[in-house]
Amino acid sequence: MNDTTVTLVLRLLHILAGSFWVGVAFLMAGFLIPTVRETGPAGGRFMEHLMVRRRLPVFLGIAILLTVLSGFAMYGRLVAATHGAWAGTPPGIAYGVGGLAAVLGAVLGMGIAGSAGRRMATIIQSLPAAGAPASAEQQVEIERLRERMLLGARITAGLLLIAASAMAIARYL
């Protein structure tokens, strides 16, 4: 593959996977998690179906991995081609800030919201029968985990807003 083809493939992967990631982050933080909190057990069943049966975390993880790896590859190619000089230019700095925000979003999103979601799924799946009520202790833990998921989703969405904004304007600086 020639350089142009590699660049086009990397950009295509980065933009498509990143768009999916950012869209899911905003949808989760702004709409899905608050709706699940407000709809009680029905919302919990919806979220369980979305996360476990439809495997959203798997697809989201793939999108995050493709976005970050393609971003590193593009950034690294430009830095290597200019022996590091490009990284100190206004576009290089903006892409670097955007990349850092995205990596922080990935780490914090998986660490805060992802771990809370996995723990919540474990609790829900441990209930004796589908639709069986959770114990008082489990309900308290589920509510705490929902709050943690919302916090993680909001932090991730904020960091991805910074990342997408920086990358959208970087080439014009």
FENDAGI-V660071 format. One record per pair of residues at least 4 apart in sequence whose ideal C-beta (glycine too) atoms are under 8 Angstrom apart, sorted by the first residue. I is the first residue (numbers start at 1). GAP is how many residues later the second one is. D is the distance in Angstrom with one decimal. If there is no record, write none. Layout:
i:I gap:GAP d:D
i:I gap:GAP d:D
This chain:
i:1 gap:4 d:4.5
i:1 gap:5 d:5.2
i:1 gap:8 d:7.6
i:2 gap:4 d:7.2
i:3 gap:4 d:6.2
i:4 gap:4 d:6.3
i:5 gap:4 d:6.3
i:6 gap:4 d:6.2
i:6 gap:71 d:7.8
i:7 gap:4 d:6.1
i:7 gap:67 d:7.2
i:7 gap:70 d:7.6
i:8 gap:4 d:6.1
i:9 gap:4 d:6.4
i:10 gap:4 d:6.0
i:10 gap:60 d:4.7
i:10 gap:63 d:5.5
i:10 gap:64 d:5.0
i:10 gap:67 d:7.9
i:11 gap:4 d:6.0
i:11 gap:59 d:7.7
i:11 gap:63 d:7.0
i:12 gap:4 d:6.0
i:13 gap:4 d:5.7
i:13 gap:53 d:5.2
i:13 gap:54 d:7.8
i:13 gap:57 d:4.4
i:14 gap:4 d:5.6
i:14 gap:52 d:7.5
i:14 gap:53 d:5.9
i:14 gap:56 d:4.0
i:14 gap:57 d:5.5
i:14 gap:60 d:6.6
i:15 gap:4 d:6.1
i:16 gap:4 d:6.8
i:17 gap:4 d:6.3
i:17 gap:45 d:7.6
i:17 gap:46 d:4.3
i:17 gap:47 d:7.7
i:17 gap:49 d:3.9
i:17 gap:50 d:4.4
i:17 gap:53 d:7.2
i:18 gap:4 d:6.1
i:18 gap:45 d:7.5
i:18 gap:49 d:4.3
i:18 gap:53 d:7.8
i:18 gap:84 d:7.6
i:18 gap:146 d:7.3
i:19 gap:4 d:6.0
i:20 gap:4 d:6.3
i:20 gap:39 d:7.8
i:20 gap:40 d:7.7
i:20 gap:43 d:4.6
i:21 gap:4 d:6.3
i:21 gap:39 d:6.7
i:21 gap:42 d:4.6
i:21 gap:43 d:5.6
i:21 gap:46 d:5.6
i:21 gap:139 d:6.9
i:22 gap:4 d:6.5
i:22 gap:138 d:4.9
i:22 gap:139 d:8.0
i:22 gap:141 d:7.9
i:22 gap:142 d:5.5
i:23 gap:4 d:6.1
i:24 gap:4 d:6.0
i:24 gap:32 d:7.3
i:24 gap:36 d:5.7
i:24 gap:39 d:7.6
i:25 gap:4 d:6.1
i:25 gap:80 d:7.4
i:25 gap:84 d:7.1
i:25 gap:128 d:6.7
i:25 gap:131 d:5.0
i:25 gap:132 d:4.5
i:25 gap:135 d:5.1
i:26 gap:4 d:5.5
i:26 gap:131 d:5.3
i:26 gap:134 d:7.8
i:27 gap:4 d:5.5
i:27 gap:5 d:5.8
i:28 gap:4 d:5.0
i:28 gap:5 d:5.5
i:28 gap:85 d:7.7
i:28 gap:125 d:4.6
i:28 gap:129 d:7.7
i:29 gap:4 d:6.5
i:29 gap:121 d:7.1
i:29 gap:124 d:3.8
i:29 gap:125 d:4.8
i:29 gap:127 d:7.1
i:29 gap:128 d:4.1
i:30 gap:4 d:7.3
i:30 gap:127 d:7.3
i:31 gap:4 d:6.0
i:32 gap:4 d:6.2
i:32 gap:15 d:7.4
i:32 gap:18 d:7.7
i:33 gap:4 d:6.5
i:33 gap:113 d:7.1
i:33 gap:116 d:5.7
i:33 gap:117 d:4.8
i:33 gap:120 d:5.6
i:34 gap:4 d:6.4
i:34 gap:116 d:7.0
i:35 gap:4 d:6.0
i:35 gap:8 d:6.2
i:36 gap:7 d:3.6
i:36 gap:8 d:6.6
i:36 gap:10 d:6.5
i:36 gap:11 d:4.8
i:36 gap:110 d:7.1
i:37 gap:6 d:6.9
i:37 gap:109 d:5.4
i:37 gap:113 d:7.2
i:38 gap:5 d:6.9
i:39 gap:4 d:3.4
i:39 gap:7 d:7.5
i:40 gap:4 d:7.1
i:41 gap:4 d:6.5
i:41 gap:90 d:7.2
i:41 gap:92 d:7.8
i:42 gap:4 d:6.5
i:43 gap:4 d:6.3
i:44 gap:4 d:6.2
i:44 gap:80 d:6.3
i:44 gap:98 d:7.4
i:45 gap:4 d:6.4
i:45 gap:86 d:7.6
i:46 gap:4 d:6.3
i:47 gap:4 d:6.0
i:48 gap:4 d:5.4
i:48 gap:5 d:7.6
i:48 gap:73 d:6.5
i:48 gap:76 d:5.5
i:48 gap:77 d:7.8
i:49 gap:4 d:4.9
i:49 gap:5 d:6.3
i:50 gap:4 d:5.2
i:50 gap:6 d:5.3
i:51 gap:4 d:7.6
i:51 gap:5 d:5.6
i:51 gap:6 d:5.9
i:51 gap:66 d:6.2
i:51 gap:70 d:6.1
i:52 gap:69 d:6.0
i:52 gap:73 d:7.7
i:55 gap:4 d:6.4
i:56 gap:4 d:5.8
i:57 gap:4 d:6.0
i:57 gap:57 d:7.0
i:57 gap:60 d:7.1
i:58 gap:4 d:6.6
i:59 gap:4 d:6.4
i:60 gap:4 d:6.3
i:61 gap:4 d:6.3
i:61 gap:49 d:8.0
i:62 gap:4 d:6.2
i:63 gap:4 d:6.1
i:64 gap:4 d:6.2
i:64 gap:42 d:5.0
i:64 gap:45 d:8.0
i:64 gap:46 d:7.8
i:65 gap:4 d:5.9
i:66 gap:4 d:5.9
i:67 gap:4 d:6.1
i:67 gap:35 d:6.8
i:68 gap:4 d:6.3
i:68 gap:34 d:6.6
i:68 gap:35 d:6.3
i:68 gap:38 d:6.1
i:69 gap:4 d:6.3
i:70 gap:4 d:6.3
i:71 gap:4 d:6.1
i:71 gap:28 d:5.4
i:71 gap:31 d:6.8
i:72 gap:4 d:5.8
i:72 gap:27 d:7.4
i:73 gap:4 d:6.3
i:74 gap:4 d:6.6
i:75 gap:4 d:6.3
i:75 gap:12 d:8.0
i:75 gap:20 d:6.1
i:75 gap:21 d:7.2
i:75 gap:24 d:6.1
i:76 gap:4 d:6.0
i:77 gap:4 d:6.1
i:78 gap:4 d:6.5
i:78 gap:8 d:4.9
i:78 gap:9 d:7.9
i:78 gap:14 d:7.2
i:79 gap:5 d:5.6
i:79 gap:7 d:5.9
i:79 gap:8 d:5.1
i:79 gap:13 d:7.6
i:81 gap:5 d:7.3
i:82 gap:4 d:4.0
i:82 gap:5 d:7.9
i:84 gap:4 d:7.5
i:85 gap:4 d:7.3
i:86 gap:5 d:7.7
i:86 gap:6 d:4.7
i:87 gap:5 d:4.3
i:87 gap:6 d:7.4
i:87 gap:9 d:6.4
i:88 gap:4 d:6.1
i:88 gap:5 d:7.0
i:89 gap:4 d:6.9
i:90 gap:4 d:6.3
i:90 gap:80 d:7.8
i:90 gap:83 d:3.7
i:91 gap:4 d:6.2
i:91 gap:79 d:4.7
i:91 gap:80 d:5.6
i:91 gap:82 d:5.2
i:92 gap:4 d:6.2
i:93 gap:4 d:6.3
i:94 gap:4 d:6.3
i:94 gap:72 d:4.9
i:94 gap:73 d:7.5
i:94 gap:75 d:6.6
i:94 gap:76 d:3.5
i:94 gap:79 d:5.6
i:95 gap:4 d:6.1
i:95 gap:71 d:7.0
i:95 gap:72 d:6.3
i:95 gap:75 d:4.8
i:96 gap:4 d:6.3
i:97 gap:4 d:6.4
i:97 gap:65 d:7.4
i:97 gap:69 d:5.0
i:98 gap:4 d:6.4
i:98 gap:64 d:7.1
i:98 gap:65 d:4.5
i:98 gap:66 d:7.4
i:98 gap:67 d:7.6
i:98 gap:68 d:3.3
i:98 gap:69 d:4.3
i:98 gap:72 d:6.6
i:99 gap:4 d:6.3
i:99 gap:64 d:7.2
i:100 gap:4 d:6.3
i:101 gap:4 d:6.2
i:101 gap:58 d:4.7
i:101 gap:59 d:7.2
i:101 gap:61 d:4.1
i:101 gap:62 d:4.0
i:101 gap:65 d:6.8
i:102 gap:4 d:6.5
i:102 gap:57 d:7.1
i:102 gap:58 d:6.6
i:102 gap:61 d:4.0
i:103 gap:4 d:6.4
i:104 gap:4 d:5.8
i:104 gap:55 d:5.3
i:105 gap:4 d:5.6
i:105 gap:50 d:7.6
i:105 gap:51 d:4.7
i:105 gap:54 d:3.6
i:105 gap:55 d:4.9
i:105 gap:58 d:6.5
i:106 gap:4 d:6.3
i:106 gap:50 d:7.9
i:107 gap:4 d:5.9
i:108 gap:4 d:5.6
i:108 gap:44 d:6.6
i:108 gap:47 d:5.3
i:108 gap:48 d:6.2
i:108 gap:51 d:6.9
i:109 gap:4 d:5.4
i:109 gap:5 d:6.3
i:109 gap:43 d:5.8
i:109 gap:44 d:7.3
i:109 gap:46 d:7.3
i:109 gap:47 d:3.6
i:110 gap:4 d:4.0
i:110 gap:5 d:7.4
i:111 gap:4 d:6.1
i:111 gap:41 d:7.5
i:112 gap:4 d:6.6
i:112 gap:36 d:6.2
i:112 gap:37 d:7.8
i:112 gap:39 d:6.2
i:112 gap:40 d:3.1
i:112 gap:43 d:6.6
i:112 gap:44 d:8.0
i:113 gap:4 d:6.1
i:113 gap:35 d:7.2
i:113 gap:36 d:4.8
i:113 gap:37 d:8.0
i:113 gap:38 d:7.6
i:113 gap:39 d:2.8
i:113 gap:40 d:5.0
i:113 gap:43 d:6.5
i:114 gap:4 d:6.4
i:114 gap:38 d:7.2
i:115 gap:4 d:6.3
i:116 gap:4 d:6.2
i:116 gap:29 d:4.4
i:116 gap:30 d:7.7
i:116 gap:32 d:3.9
i:116 gap:33 d:4.5
i:116 gap:36 d:6.5
i:117 gap:4 d:6.3
i:117 gap:28 d:7.6
i:117 gap:32 d:5.6
i:118 gap:4 d:6.6
i:119 gap:4 d:6.7
i:119 gap:22 d:7.9
i:119 gap:26 d:5.6
i:120 gap:4 d:6.3
i:120 gap:22 d:5.9
i:120 gap:25 d:4.4
i:120 gap:26 d:7.2
i:120 gap:29 d:7.2
i:121 gap:4 d:6.0
i:122 gap:4 d:6.3
i:123 gap:4 d:7.6
i:123 gap:11 d:7.1
i:123 gap:15 d:5.6
i:123 gap:18 d:6.2
i:123 gap:19 d:6.0
i:123 gap:22 d:7.7
i:124 gap:10 d:7.8
i:124 gap:18 d:7.5
i:127 gap:5 d:4.7
i:127 gap:6 d:7.9
i:127 gap:7 d:6.2
i:127 gap:11 d:7.7
i:128 gap:4 d:5.0
i:134 gap:4 d:3.7
i:134 gap:5 d:4.8
i:134 gap:8 d:6.2
i:135 gap:4 d:6.9
i:136 gap:4 d:6.6
i:137 gap:4 d:6.5
i:138 gap:4 d:6.1
i:139 gap:4 d:6.4
i:140 gap:4 d:6.4
i:141 gap:4 d:6.3
i:142 gap:4 d:6.4
i:143 gap:4 d:6.7
i:144 gap:4 d:6.5
i:145 gap:4 d:6.2
i:146 gap:4 d:6.5
i:147 gap:4 d:6.4
i:148 gap:4 d:6.3
i:149 gap:4 d:6.1
i:150 gap:4 d:6.2
i:151 gap:4 d:6.4
i:152 gap:4 d:6.2
i:153 gap:4 d:6.2
i:154 gap:4 d:6.3
i:155 gap:4 d:6.4
i:156 gap:4 d:6.1
i:157 gap:4 d:6.3
i:158 gap:4 d:6.9
i:159 gap:4 d:6.3
i:160 gap:4 d:6.0
i:161 gap:4 d:6.1
i:162 gap:4 d:6.2
i:163 gap:4 d:6.3
i:164 gap:4 d:6.0
i:165 gap:4 d:6.6
i:166 gap:4 d:5.9
i:169 gap:4 d:6.5
